[in-house]
Amino acid sequence: MTAQPVPAITLRSVPDDDIPAYDARELVGDGVQARIILDDQRYWLRITRAGKLILTK
């Protein structure tokens, strides 16, 4: 079985003002995690003690 090439994703240059912005602390509320759903897939956004963001499936 040969691996199929993965199509390249082209990101278009968009001014920052045209991209929605969300405050991660508002997403997690009083906690440190928020669940994000995309096409019936669940992801978790977590704020670490060091103030970094981790997105996991």
PQR file of N, CA, C, O and H, with PARSE charges and radii, in Angstrom:
ATOM      1  N   MET A   1       0.851  -1.183   0.000 -0.4000 1.5000
ATOM      2  CA  MET A   1       0.000   0.000   0.000 -0.0000 2.0000
ATOM      3  C   MET A   1       0.891   1.238   0.000  0.5500 1.7000
ATOM      4  O   MET A   1       1.780   1.360   0.842 -0.5500 1.4000
ATOM      5  N   THR A   2       0.664   2.146  -0.926 -0.4000 1.5000
ATOM      6  CA  THR A   2       1.453   3.366  -1.006 -0.0000 2.0000
ATOM      7  C   THR A   2       0.687   4.517  -0.369  0.5500 1.7000
ATOM      8  O   THR A   2      -0.538   4.603  -0.449 -0.5500 1.4000
ATOM      9  H   THR A   2      -0.059   2.047  -1.610  0.4000 1.0000
ATOM     10  N   ALA A   3       1.442   5.380   0.252 -0.4000 1.5000
ATOM     11  CA  ALA A   3       0.821   6.543   0.904 -0.0000 2.0000
ATOM     12  C   ALA A   3       0.355   7.537  -0.152  0.5500 1.7000
ATOM     13  O   ALA A   3       1.055   7.807  -1.128 -0.5500 1.4000
ATOM     14  H   ALA A   3       2.437   5.309   0.317  0.4000 1.0000
ATOM     15  N   GLN A   4      -0.820   8.065   0.061 -0.4000 1.5000
ATOM     16  CA  GLN A   4      -1.360   9.078  -0.838 -0.0000 2.0000
ATOM     17  C   GLN A   4      -0.858  10.450  -0.402  0.5500 1.7000
ATOM     18  O   GLN A   4      -0.779  10.714   0.798 -0.5500 1.4000
ATOM     19  H   GLN A   4      -1.389   7.846   0.854  0.4000 1.0000
ATOM     20  N   PRO A   5      -0.517  11.326  -1.337 -0.5600 1.5000
ATOM     21  CA  PRO A   5      -0.057  12.661  -0.957  0.2800 2.0000
ATOM     22  C   PRO A   5      -1.187  13.439  -0.288  0.5500 1.7000
ATOM     23  O   PRO A   5      -2.353  13.334  -0.666 -0.5500 1.4000
ATOM     24  N   VAL A   6      -0.809  14.207   0.699 -0.4000 1.5000
ATOM     25  CA  VAL A   6      -1.771  15.061   1.408 -0.0000 2.0000
ATOM     26  C   VAL A   6      -1.835  16.400   0.688  0.5500 1.7000
ATOM     27  O   VAL A   6      -0.802  17.031   0.465 -0.5500 1.4000
ATOM     28  H   VAL A   6       0.139  14.292   1.006  0.4000 1.0000
ATOM     29  N   PRO A   7      -3.044  16.845   0.319 -0.5600 1.5000
ATOM     30  CA  PRO A   7      -3.140  18.131  -0.382  0.2800 2.0000
ATOM     31  C   PRO A   7      -2.644  19.267   0.519  0.5500 1.7000
ATOM     32  O   PRO A   7      -2.902  19.289   1.723 -0.5500 1.4000
ATOM     33  N   ALA A   8      -1.943  20.186  -0.086 -0.4000 1.5000
ATOM     34  CA  ALA A   8      -1.442  21.345   0.664 -0.0000 2.0000
ATOM     35  C   ALA A   8      -2.600  22.270   1.018  0.5500 1.7000
ATOM     36  O   ALA A   8      -3.529  22.450   0.231 -0.5500 1.4000
ATOM     37  H   ALA A   8      -1.734  20.168  -1.064  0.4000 1.0000
ATOM     38  N   ILE A   9      -2.532  22.846   2.197 -0.4000 1.5000
ATOM     39  CA  ILE A   9      -3.531  23.821   2.624 -0.0000 2.0000
ATOM     40  C   ILE A   9      -2.961  25.201   2.347  0.5500 1.7000
ATOM     41  O   ILE A   9      -1.867  25.535   2.804 -0.5500 1.4000
ATOM     42  H   ILE A   9      -1.777  22.699   2.837  0.4000 1.0000
ATOM     43  N   THR A  10      -3.692  25.983   1.611 -0.4000 1.5000
ATOM     44  CA  THR A  10      -3.252  27.333   1.295 -0.0000 2.0000
ATOM     45  C   THR A  10      -3.962  28.308   2.223  0.5500 1.7000
ATOM     46  O   THR A  10      -5.189  28.408   2.215 -0.5500 1.4000
ATOM     47  H   THR A  10      -4.580  25.712   1.240  0.4000 1.0000
ATOM     48  N   LEU A  11      -3.190  29.016   3.012 -0.4000 1.5000
ATOM     49  CA  LEU A  11      -3.751  30.031   3.893 -0.0000 2.0000
ATOM     50  C   LEU A  11      -3.678  31.366   3.187  0.5500 1.7000
ATOM     51  O   LEU A  11      -2.620  31.790   2.722 -0.5500 1.4000
ATOM     52  H   LEU A  11      -2.193  28.935   3.018  0.4000 1.0000
ATOM     53  N   ARG A  12      -4.807  32.007   3.118 -0.4000 1.5000
ATOM     54  CA  ARG A  12      -4.807  33.312   2.466 -0.0000 2.0000
ATOM     55  C   ARG A  12      -4.453  34.381   3.499  0.5500 1.7000
ATOM     56  O   ARG A  12      -4.781  34.252   4.679 -0.5500 1.4000
ATOM     57  H   ARG A  12      -5.666  31.662   3.496  0.4000 1.0000
ATOM     58  N   SER A  13      -3.811  35.389   3.061 -0.4000 1.5000
ATOM     59  CA  SER A  13      -3.447  36.495   3.939 -0.0000 2.0000
ATOM     60  C   SER A  13      -4.691  37.322   4.223  0.5500 1.7000
ATOM     61  O   SER A  13      -5.304  37.873   3.309 -0.5500 1.4000
ATOM     62  H   SER A  13      -3.545  35.494   2.103  0.4000 1.0000
ATOM     63  N   VAL A  14      -5.056  37.402   5.488 -0.4000 1.5000
ATOM     64  CA  VAL A  14      -6.256  38.128   5.893 -0.0000 2.0000
ATOM     65  C   VAL A  14      -5.857  39.139   6.963  0.5500 1.7000
ATOM     66  O   VAL A  14      -5.152  38.790   7.910 -0.5500 1.4000
ATOM     67  H   VAL A  14      -4.558  36.954   6.230  0.4000 1.0000
ATOM     68  N   PRO A  15      -6.293  40.373   6.823 -0.5600 1.5000
ATOM     69  CA  PRO A  15      -5.993  41.350   7.869  0.2800 2.0000
ATOM     70  C   PRO A  15      -6.542  40.886   9.225  0.5500 1.7000
ATOM     71  O   PRO A  15      -7.622  40.300   9.293 -0.5500 1.4000
ATOM     72  N   ASP A  16      -5.800  41.148  10.291 -0.4000 1.5000
ATOM     73  CA  ASP A  16      -6.201  40.722  11.629 -0.0000 2.0000
ATOM     74  C   ASP A  16      -7.613  41.180  11.994  0.5500 1.7000
ATOM     75  O   ASP A  16      -8.331  40.471  12.699 -0.5500 1.4000
ATOM     76  H   ASP A  16      -4.922  41.625  10.235  0.4000 1.0000
ATOM     77  N   ASP A  17      -8.009  42.354  11.521 -0.4000 1.5000
ATOM     78  CA  ASP A  17      -9.335  42.876  11.861 -0.0000 2.0000
ATOM     79  C   ASP A  17     -10.458  42.028  11.268  0.5500 1.7000
ATOM     80  O   ASP A  17     -11.596  42.112  11.730 -0.5500 1.4000
ATOM     81  H   ASP A  17      -7.425  42.930  10.948  0.4000 1.0000
ATOM     82  N   ASP A  18     -10.160  41.213  10.255 -0.4000 1.5000
ATOM     83  CA  ASP A  18     -11.178  40.392   9.607 -0.0000 2.0000
ATOM     84  C   ASP A  18     -11.308  38.998  10.227  0.5500 1.7000
ATOM     85  O   ASP A  18     -12.178  38.224   9.827 -0.5500 1.4000
ATOM     86  H   ASP A  18      -9.236  41.145   9.881  0.4000 1.0000
ATOM     87  N   ILE A  19     -10.454  38.672  11.197 -0.4000 1.5000
ATOM     88  CA  ILE A  19     -10.456  37.352  11.821 -0.0000 2.0000
ATOM     89  C   ILE A  19     -11.119  37.464  13.195  0.5500 1.7000
ATOM     90  O   ILE A  19     -10.717  38.302  14.002 -0.5500 1.4000
ATOM     91  H   ILE A  19      -9.747  39.301  11.523  0.4000 1.0000
ATOM     92  N   PRO A  20     -12.133  36.627  13.476 -0.5600 1.5000
ATOM     93  CA  PRO A  20     -12.769  36.681  14.803  0.2800 2.0000
ATOM     94  C   PRO A  20     -11.744  36.408  15.909  0.5500 1.7000
ATOM     95  O   PRO A  20     -10.848  35.581  15.741 -0.5500 1.4000
ATOM     96  N   ALA A  21     -11.879  37.094  17.013 -0.4000 1.5000
ATOM     97  CA  ALA A  21     -10.973  36.911  18.154 -0.0000 2.0000
ATOM     98  C   ALA A  21     -11.798  36.568  19.384  0.5500 1.7000
ATOM     99  O   ALA A  21     -12.854  37.154  19.621 -0.5500 1.4000
ATOM    100  H   ALA A  21     -12.607  37.766  17.149  0.4000 1.0000
ATOM    101  N   TYR A  22     -11.306  35.614  20.163 -0.4000 1.5000
ATOM    102  CA  TYR A  22     -11.988  35.166  21.373 -0.0000 2.0000
ATOM    103  C   TYR A  22     -10.989  35.146  22.518  0.5500 1.7000
ATOM    104  O   TYR A  22      -9.857  34.691  22.353 -0.5500 1.4000
ATOM    105  H   TYR A  22     -10.448  35.138  19.971  0.4000 1.0000
ATOM    106  N   ASP A  23     -11.399  35.633  23.663 -0.4000 1.5000
ATOM    107  CA  ASP A  23     -10.556  35.587  24.849 -0.0000 2.0000
ATOM    108  C   ASP A  23     -10.664  34.189  25.441  0.5500 1.7000
ATOM    109  O   ASP A  23     -11.760  33.762  25.806 -0.5500 1.4000
ATOM    110  H   ASP A  23     -12.319  36.003  23.797  0.4000 1.0000
ATOM    111  N   ALA A  24      -9.560  33.472  25.544 -0.4000 1.5000
ATOM    112  CA  ALA A  24      -9.576  32.097  26.036 -0.0000 2.0000
ATOM    113  C   ALA A  24     -10.149  32.016  27.448  0.5500 1.7000
ATOM    114  O   ALA A  24     -10.826  31.043  27.781 -0.5500 1.4000
ATOM    115  H   ALA A  24      -8.670  33.819  25.247  0.4000 1.0000
ATOM    116  N   ARG A  25      -9.893  33.010  28.271 -0.4000 1.5000
ATOM    117  CA  ARG A  25     -10.416  32.976  29.654 -0.0000 2.0000
ATOM    118  C   ARG A  25     -11.937  33.095  29.663  0.5500 1.7000
ATOM    119  O   ARG A  25     -12.589  32.562  30.560 -0.5500 1.4000
ATOM    120  H   ARG A  25      -9.343  33.801  28.001  0.4000 1.0000
ATOM    121  N   GLU A  26     -12.509  33.783  28.682 -0.4000 1.5000
ATOM    122  CA  GLU A  26     -13.963  33.834  28.582 -0.0000 2.0000
ATOM    123  C   GLU A  26     -14.516  32.488  28.123  0.5500 1.7000
ATOM    124  O   GLU A  26     -15.599  32.086  28.547 -0.5500 1.4000
ATOM    125  H   GLU A  26     -11.979  34.216  27.953  0.4000 1.0000
ATOM    126  N   LEU A  27     -13.785  31.797  27.267 -0.4000 1.5000
ATOM    127  CA  LEU A  27     -14.239  30.484  26.804 -0.0000 2.0000
ATOM    128  C   LEU A  27     -14.270  29.459  27.932  0.5500 1.7000
ATOM    129  O   LEU A  27     -15.172  28.623  27.980 -0.5500 1.4000
ATOM    130  H   LEU A  27     -12.905  32.124  26.923  0.4000 1.0000
ATOM    131  N   VAL A  28     -13.297  29.514  28.838 -0.4000 1.5000
ATOM    132  CA  VAL A  28     -13.234  28.518  29.910 -0.0000 2.0000
ATOM    133  C   VAL A  28     -14.042  28.922  31.142  0.5500 1.7000
ATOM    134  O   VAL A  28     -14.230  28.113  32.050 -0.5500 1.4000
ATOM    135  H   VAL A  28     -12.565  30.193  28.799  0.4000 1.0000
ATOM    136  N   GLY A  29     -14.519  30.164  31.180 -0.4000 1.5000
ATOM    137  CA  GLY A  29     -15.316  30.604  32.332 -0.0000 2.0000
ATOM    138  C   GLY A  29     -14.481  30.615  33.600  0.5500 1.7000
ATOM    139  O   GLY A  29     -13.369  31.144  33.608 -0.5500 1.4000
ATOM    140  H   GLY A  29     -14.366  30.821  30.442  0.4000 1.0000
ATOM    141  N   ASP A  30     -15.009  30.034  34.673 -0.4000 1.5000
ATOM    142  CA  ASP A  30     -14.291  30.001  35.954 -0.0000 2.0000
ATOM    143  C   ASP A  30     -13.281  28.868  36.026  0.5500 1.7000
ATOM    144  O   ASP A  30     -12.538  28.769  37.002 -0.5500 1.4000
ATOM    145  H   ASP A  30     -15.911  29.604  34.666  0.4000 1.0000
ATOM    146  N   GLY A  31     -13.241  28.016  35.017 -0.4000 1.5000
ATOM    147  CA  GLY A  31     -12.329  26.871  35.028 -0.0000 2.0000
ATOM    148  C   GLY A  31     -11.105  27.113  34.181  0.5500 1.7000
ATOM    149  O   GLY A  31     -10.711  28.254  33.935 -0.5500 1.4000
ATOM    150  H   GLY A  31     -13.845  28.097  34.224  0.4000 1.0000
ATOM    151  N   VAL A  32     -10.506  26.019  33.737 -0.4000 1.5000
ATOM    152  CA  VAL A  32      -9.320  26.107  32.885 -0.0000 2.0000
ATOM    153  C   VAL A  32      -9.502  25.329  31.587  0.5500 1.7000
ATOM    154  O   VAL A  32      -8.575  25.243  30.781 -0.5500 1.4000
ATOM    155  H   VAL A  32     -10.826  25.092  33.937  0.4000 1.0000
ATOM    156  N   GLN A  33     -10.708  24.753  31.375 -0.4000 1.5000
ATOM    157  CA  GLN A  33     -10.953  23.972  30.165 -0.0000 2.0000
ATOM    158  C   GLN A  33     -12.253  24.382  29.497  0.5500 1.7000
ATOM    159  O   GLN A  33     -13.214  24.791  30.149 -0.5500 1.4000
ATOM    160  H   GLN A  33     -11.461  24.823  32.030  0.4000 1.0000
ATOM    161  N   ALA A  34     -12.253  24.260  28.172 -0.4000 1.5000
ATOM    162  CA  ALA A  34     -13.471  24.456  27.386 -0.0000 2.0000
ATOM    163  C   ALA A  34     -13.532  23.345  26.355  0.5500 1.7000
ATOM    164  O   ALA A  34     -12.502  22.912  25.839 -0.5500 1.4000
ATOM    165  H   ALA A  34     -11.473  23.928  27.642  0.4000 1.0000
ATOM    166  N   ARG A  35     -14.732  22.885  26.056 -0.4000 1.5000
ATOM    167  CA  ARG A  35     -14.908  21.870  25.017 -0.0000 2.0000
ATOM    168  C   ARG A  35     -15.303  22.591  23.740  0.5500 1.7000
ATOM    169  O   ARG A  35     -16.185  23.450  23.742 -0.5500 1.4000
ATOM    170  H   ARG A  35     -15.569  23.237  26.475  0.4000 1.0000
ATOM    171  N   ILE A  36     -14.639  22.227  22.647 -0.4000 1.5000
ATOM    172  CA  ILE A  36     -14.909  22.820  21.341 -0.0000 2.0000
ATOM    173  C   ILE A  36     -15.323  21.687  20.408  0.5500 1.7000
ATOM    174  O   ILE A  36     -14.664  20.649  20.361 -0.5500 1.4000
ATOM    175  H   ILE A  36     -13.923  21.529  22.645  0.4000 1.0000
ATOM    176  N   ILE A  37     -16.411  21.884  19.669 -0.4000 1.5000
ATOM    177  CA  ILE A  37     -16.908  20.839  18.778 -0.0000 2.0000
ATOM    178  C   ILE A  37     -16.795  21.321  17.337  0.5500 1.7000
ATOM    179  O   ILE A  37     -17.202  22.433  17.001 -0.5500 1.4000
ATOM    180  H   ILE A  37     -16.946  22.727  19.708  0.4000 1.0000
ATOM    181  N   LEU A  38     -16.231  20.455  16.492 -0.4000 1.5000
ATOM    182  CA  LEU A  38     -16.092  20.731  15.062 -0.0000 2.0000
ATOM    183  C   LEU A  38     -16.492  19.476  14.303  0.5500 1.7000
ATOM    184  O   LEU A  38     -15.833  18.441  14.406 -0.5500 1.4000
ATOM    185  H   LEU A  38     -15.901  19.552  16.765  0.4000 1.0000
ATOM    186  N   ASP A  39     -17.583  19.572  13.537 -0.4000 1.5000
ATOM    187  CA  ASP A  39     -18.048  18.428  12.741 -0.0000 2.0000
ATOM    188  C   ASP A  39     -18.181  17.154  13.579  0.5500 1.7000
ATOM    189  O   ASP A  39     -17.655  16.106  13.204 -0.5500 1.4000
ATOM    190  H   ASP A  39     -18.119  20.412  13.454  0.4000 1.0000
ATOM    191  N   ASP A  40     -18.868  17.242  14.685 -0.4000 1.5000
ATOM    192  CA  ASP A  40     -19.116  16.102  15.589 -0.0000 2.0000
ATOM    193  C   ASP A  40     -17.860  15.555  16.260  0.5500 1.7000
ATOM    194  O   ASP A  40     -17.913  14.499  16.892 -0.5500 1.4000
ATOM    195  H   ASP A  40     -19.295  18.093  14.990  0.4000 1.0000
ATOM    196  N   GLN A  41     -16.746  16.243  16.138 -0.4000 1.5000
ATOM    197  CA  GLN A  41     -15.521  15.858  16.837 -0.0000 2.0000
ATOM    198  C   GLN A  41     -15.351  16.773  18.042  0.5500 1.7000
ATOM    199  O   GLN A  41     -15.566  17.981  17.942 -0.5500 1.4000
ATOM    200  H   GLN A  41     -16.702  17.101  15.625  0.4000 1.0000
ATOM    201  N   ARG A  42     -14.967  16.202  19.177 -0.4000 1.5000
ATOM    202  CA  ARG A  42     -14.795  17.002  20.397 -0.0000 2.0000
ATOM    203  C   ARG A  42     -13.325  17.275  20.655  0.5500 1.7000
ATOM    204  O   ARG A  42     -12.481  16.385  20.552 -0.5500 1.4000
ATOM    205  H   ARG A  42     -14.792  15.221  19.257  0.4000 1.0000
ATOM    206  N   TYR A  43     -13.042  18.503  20.985 -0.4000 1.5000
ATOM    207  CA  TYR A  43     -11.699  18.944  21.322 -0.0000 2.0000
ATOM    208  C   TYR A  43     -11.759  19.656  22.669  0.5500 1.7000
ATOM    209  O   TYR A  43     -12.802  20.186  23.053 -0.5500 1.4000
ATOM    210  H   TYR A  43     -13.728  19.226  21.068  0.4000 1.0000
ATOM    211  N   TRP A  44     -10.640  19.664  23.381 -0.4000 1.5000
ATOM    212  CA  TRP A  44     -10.574  20.368  24.646 -0.0000 2.0000
ATOM    213  C   TRP A  44      -9.481  21.424  24.577  0.5500 1.7000
ATOM    214  O   TRP A  44      -8.347  21.158  24.177 -0.5500 1.4000
ATOM    215  H   TRP A  44      -9.793  19.233  23.070  0.4000 1.0000
ATOM    216  N   LEU A  45      -9.858  22.618  24.976 -0.4000 1.5000
ATOM    217  CA  LEU A  45      -8.914  23.724  25.075 -0.0000 2.0000
ATOM    218  C   LEU A  45      -8.597  23.883  26.549  0.5500 1.7000
ATOM    219  O   LEU A  45      -9.506  24.008  27.370 -0.5500 1.4000
ATOM    220  H   LEU A  45     -10.778  22.834  25.301  0.4000 1.0000
ATOM    221  N   ARG A  46      -7.311  23.881  26.893 -0.4000 1.5000
ATOM    222  CA  ARG A  46      -6.913  23.976  28.291 -0.0000 2.0000
ATOM    223  C   ARG A  46      -5.871  25.067  28.460  0.5500 1.7000
ATOM    224  O   ARG A  46      -4.961  25.213  27.644 -0.5500 1.4000
ATOM    225  H   ARG A  46      -6.573  23.780  26.226  0.4000 1.0000
ATOM    226  N   ILE A  47      -6.022  25.829  29.536 -0.4000 1.5000
ATOM    227  CA  ILE A  47      -5.012  26.824  29.904 -0.0000 2.0000
ATOM    228  C   ILE A  47      -4.134  26.185  30.982  0.5500 1.7000
ATOM    229  O   ILE A  47      -4.633  25.759  32.023 -0.5500 1.4000
ATOM    230  H   ILE A  47      -6.761  25.710  30.199  0.4000 1.0000
ATOM    231  N   THR A  48      -2.841  26.121  30.731 -0.4000 1.5000
ATOM    232  CA  THR A  48      -1.918  25.510  31.686 -0.0000 2.0000
ATOM    233  C   THR A  48      -1.595  26.485  32.813  0.5500 1.7000
ATOM    234  O   THR A  48      -1.929  27.668  32.744 -0.5500 1.4000
ATOM    235  H   THR A  48      -2.435  26.467  29.885  0.4000 1.0000
ATOM    236  N   ARG A  49      -0.945  25.973  33.845 -0.4000 1.5000
ATOM    237  CA  ARG A  49      -0.514  26.837  34.965 -0.0000 2.0000
ATOM    238  C   ARG A  49       0.469  27.909  34.490  0.5500 1.7000
ATOM    239  O   ARG A  49       0.570  28.983  35.083 -0.5500 1.4000
ATOM    240  H   ARG A  49      -0.674  25.012  33.902  0.4000 1.0000
ATOM    241  N   ALA A  50       1.184  27.599  33.417 -0.4000 1.5000
ATOM    242  CA  ALA A  50       2.157  28.554  32.869 -0.0000 2.0000
ATOM    243  C   ALA A  50       1.492  29.571  31.938  0.5500 1.7000
ATOM    244  O   ALA A  50       2.172  30.434  31.383 -0.5500 1.4000
ATOM    245  H   ALA A  50       1.101  26.727  32.935  0.4000 1.0000
ATOM    246  N   GLY A  51       0.159  29.478  31.761 -0.4000 1.5000
ATOM    247  CA  GLY A  51      -0.541  30.417  30.918 -0.0000 2.0000
ATOM    248  C   GLY A  51      -0.477  30.104  29.437  0.5500 1.7000
ATOM    249  O   GLY A  51      -0.711  30.983  28.607 -0.5500 1.4000
ATOM    250  H   GLY A  51      -0.394  28.777  32.212  0.4000 1.0000
ATOM    251  N   LYS A  52      -0.162  28.863  29.095 -0.4000 1.5000
ATOM    252  CA  LYS A  52      -0.122  28.431  27.699 -0.0000 2.0000
ATOM    253  C   LYS A  52      -1.437  27.751  27.353  0.5500 1.7000
ATOM    254  O   LYS A  52      -2.170  27.309  28.237 -0.5500 1.4000
ATOM    255  H   LYS A  52       0.028  28.150  29.769  0.4000 1.0000
ATOM    256  N   LEU A  53      -1.733  27.671  26.042 -0.4000 1.5000
ATOM    257  CA  LEU A  53      -2.938  26.990  25.579 -0.0000 2.0000
ATOM    258  C   LEU A  53      -2.578  25.644  24.963  0.5500 1.7000
ATOM    259  O   LEU A  53      -1.601  25.521  24.225 -0.5500 1.4000
ATOM    260  H   LEU A  53      -1.137  28.030  25.324  0.4000 1.0000
ATOM    261  N   ILE A  54      -3.391  24.636  25.285 -0.4000 1.5000
ATOM    262  CA  ILE A  54      -3.231  23.311  24.699 -0.0000 2.0000
ATOM    263  C   ILE A  54      -4.589  22.911  24.139  0.5500 1.7000
ATOM    264  O   ILE A  54      -5.604  22.990  24.832 -0.5500 1.4000
ATOM    265  H   ILE A  54      -4.185  24.736  25.885  0.4000 1.0000
ATOM    266  N   LEU A  55      -4.602  22.478  22.874 -0.4000 1.5000
ATOM    267  CA  LEU A  55      -5.826  21.980  22.241 -0.0000 2.0000
ATOM    268  C   LEU A  55      -5.607  20.497  21.967  0.5500 1.7000
ATOM    269  O   LEU A  55      -4.676  20.123  21.254 -0.5500 1.4000
ATOM    270  H   LEU A  55      -3.778  22.414  22.311  0.4000 1.0000
ATOM    271  N   THR A  56      -6.477  19.644  22.543 -0.4000 1.5000
ATOM    272  CA  THR A  56      -6.348  18.201  22.343 -0.0000 2.0000
ATOM    273  C   THR A  56      -7.660  17.633  21.854  0.5500 1.7000
ATOM    274  O   THR A  56      -8.724  18.230  22.020 -0.5500 1.4000
ATOM    275  H   THR A  56      -7.233  19.948  23.123  0.4000 1.0000
ATOM    276  N   LYS A  57      -7.558  16.464  21.247 -0.4000 1.5000
ATOM    277  CA  LYS A  57      -8.746  15.781  20.731 -0.0000 2.0000
ATOM    278  C   LYS A  57      -9.124  14.681  21.691  0.5500 1.7000
ATOM    279  O   LYS A  57     -10.101  13.968  21.460 -0.5500 1.4000
ATOM    280  H   LYS A  57      -6.693  15.979  21.112  0.4000 1.0000
TER
END
